[in-house]
Amino acid sequence: MKVKRGQKLCKKCNQTCGARAKICKHCEEPFEVRTDPAVRMRRIHNKRKRKGLKEVTNWKELRQGQEIHYNGRSGEYWLNADGTKDYVTDKGVYKVVAVLEKGFGAYGKKGYTFFNMTNGVSSISSMLINSPYKILVKNAQD
């Protein structure tokens, strides 16, 4: 059956419903919802798999010249008064320059960035929180 614009197909009964429908109007089977955390994590995991990326478990083993992928939402952040977080580092691809005691330096599109991999409140400000970054590396670069 061909699905028109503004419709979606029920996997159980093979009937079409409106694009915003939460359940099928024919068989009352619930549709997969994008906001469901389990579905979202599956999609993220599959996306990483397709790219051939794997999470770095020991950042001290990174080598100079190695490319890393940083997807955001981890690492150093400013803690706002309302409890929200503003992450310091831009997401993107970075090239490792040097691995140091507390983190590593890398170049990205916007220049040099130091990835501080320590935990706790920063010595710069009590509102700047250090947290380890979640970074990815291509499988071929192991």
ROMI-239765 format. One line per 8 residues: number of its first residue (from 1); their letters; for each residue z, y, x negated of C-alpha. Coordinates in steps of 0.02 Angstrom, whole numbers, m for minus. Example, Ala and Ser with C-alpha at 12.3 -4.5 7.8 and 13.67 -1.06 7.14 Angstrom:
2
1 = as = 390,m225,m615 ~ 357,m53,m684;
//
This chain:
142
1 = mkvkrgqk = 0,0,0 ~ m47,172,m68 ~ 94,296,m79 ~ 48,475,m34 ~ 124,632,m107 ~ 300,662,m38 ~ 331,477,m7 ~ 413,332,m95;
9 = lckkcnqt = 396,145,m75 ~ 541,30,m29 ~ 551,m117,m148 ~ 626,m232,m15 ~ 513,m207,137 ~ 363,m124,52 ~ 361,20,180 ~ 346,205,140;
17 = cgarakic = 484,334,169 ~ 509,517,132 ~ 531,565,m51 ~ 708,630,m23 ~ 768,481,80 ~ 926,396,16 ~ 899,236,118 ~ 744,153,190;
25 = khceepfe = 719,197,373 ~ 645,24,406 ~ 765,m98,322 ~ 910,19,274 ~ 901,m34,91 ~ 972,106,m21 ~ 852,184,m145 ~ 894,203,m330;
33 = vrtdpavr = 972,376,m352 ~ 940,472,m514 ~ 1113,547,m519 ~ 1191,372,m526 ~ 1269,363,m702 ~ 1223,180,m727 ~ 1040,215,m686 ~ 1040,368,m798;
41 = mrrihnkr = 1113,272,m945 ~ 984,133,m922 ~ 845,262,m929 ~ 917,344,m1084 ~ 937,174,m1169 ~ 758,125,m1126 ~ 693,292,m1188 ~ 780,267,m1355;
49 = krkglkev = 710,90,m1365 ~ 534,153,m1336 ~ 549,282,m1473 ~ 610,149,m1595 ~ 773,241,m1627 ~ 946,172,m1657 ~ 1114,259,m1666 ~ 1185,291,m1839;
57 = tnwkelrq = 1351,201,m1857 ~ 1396,262,m2033 ~ 1330,436,m2072 ~ 1387,420,m2255 ~ 1243,298,m2282 ~ 1111,430,m2240 ~ 991,469,m2382 ~ 911,631,m2440;
65 = gqeihyng = 742,657,m2354 ~ 783,542,m2208 ~ 739,608,m2035 ~ 872,605,m1901 ~ 858,640,m1715 ~ 995,738,m1628 ~ 989,741,m1437 ~ 1126,870,m1409;
73 = rsgeywln = 1289,855,m1309 ~ 1393,796,m1456 ~ 1464,871,m1614 ~ 1544,1043,m1638 ~ 1570,1146,m1481 ~ 1652,1306,m1420 ~ 1783,1273,m1286 ~ 1767,1405,m1149;
81 = adgtkdyv = 1913,1472,m1045 ~ 1853,1374,m893 ~ 1850,1210,m991 ~ 1662,1199,m1014 ~ 1584,1165,m1184 ~ 1447,1259,m1276 ~ 1376,1149,m1413 ~ 1337,1236,m1577;
89 = tdkgvykv = 1189,1135,m1642 ~ 1014,1134,m1566 ~ 939,965,m1523 ~ 788,908,m1621 ~ 730,819,m1777 ~ 814,861,m1943 ~ 781,809,m2123 ~ 937,764,m2223;
97 = vavlekgf = 965,871,m2380 ~ 1136,817,m2442 ~ 1277,701,m2387 ~ 1448,776,m2424 ~ 1630,728,m2395 ~ 1651,802,m2219 ~ 1473,789,m2156 ~ 1293,816,m2207;
105 = gaygkkgy = 1169,958,m2220 ~ 996,950,m2144 ~ 845,1061,m2109 ~ 773,1077,m1934 ~ 652,1195,m1846 ~ 777,1339,m1853 ~ 833,1315,m2033 ~ 981,1234,m2118;
113 = tffnmtng = 1122,1155,m2016 ~ 1282,1073,m2075 ~ 1333,925,m1967 ~ 1523,925,m1979 ~ 1577,746,m1938 ~ 1766,778,m1936 ~ 1881,782,m1783 ~ 1999,917,m1721;
121 = vssissml = 2016,1105,m1709 ~ 1910,1202,m1834 ~ 1991,1314,m1966 ~ 1871,1454,m1911 ~ 1937,1472,m1733 ~ 2055,1381,m1615 ~ 1916,1381,m1485 ~ 1792,1292,m1601;
129 = inspykil = 1816,1104,m1593 ~ 1747,982,m1723 ~ 1686,817,m1656 ~ 1571,686,m1736 ~ 1387,702,m1692 ~ 1291,560,m1611 ~ 1132,548,m1712 ~ 985,429,m1708;
137 = vknaqd = 871,366,m1844 ~ 706,272,m1836 ~ 723,85,m1860 ~ 594,88,m1999 ~ 702,207,m2103 ~ 849,86,m2125;
//
